Amino acid sequence: CYRYVDRFWKRFPNPQEMRYMALGAVATGTQTLGYWMYLNGTVHQGPATAPEVWYSMGQVNSEIKLIAHLLQKSYPVDKLALKTPAGVAAEVLRTLDDEATILVLLNKGCVSDEKGVNIPAVKDFNFDLPLPPDTKAEKVFKLSANGPIEVKDFRTSSKKITLTVKNFAEGDIYVVAHDKAAFTRISKLYRDEIRPANKKALEFLNSRTKKK
């Protein structure tokens, strides 16, 4: 999403574009994410000139880091008959030990240009997610940079759960924990590590913004 024009970066990606790229990577089965930067003062004008970029990237990282330990032992599930609204793509990942099922939803209509990203509206919709044999949905939650958001508006049977997807924009990641301890562990990770880091990052961003 970096726009490279005439040997110069036209602009940095915005928060929605960075999140969309990360969600797309998870959907295709990636298990790790890496970041790099160009030094400030080069022809590429590194992110040191725009601390908001690094803060936005940190927010994306905060969301994905919640389930990094699950992604490391997950695999894409093939050949599932998943019904989604037009313009929405769905991918399902499962952990090798069936600790969790991970659903990644993407808005296929997102388009970037030199000015920004266009995110087409998608109405709220229901989604049927098959469950692995001999498992059940102990907890269901959606990822966010502000911690896991527990979802209570779902129906369940022995073979699937039905989620109501609301306020859908560039995409979302839902996690079905087949063990209550999985949700507890992720909540603790957010409370003890991610939230304090987010607070420090925001303080740093505010200090840099005031200097401008």
Secondary structure, DSSP 8 states (H G I E B T S, - for coil): ---EETTEE-----HHHHHHHHHHHHHTT----------TTSTT--GGG-HHHHHHHHHHHHHHHTTHHHHTTEEE--S------TTEEEEEEEETTSSEEEEEEEETT-EE-SS-EE------EEEEEE--TT---SEEEE--TT--EE---EEE-SSEEEEEE-S-SSEEEEEEESSHHHHHHHHHHIIIIIHHHHHHHHHHHHHHHHH-
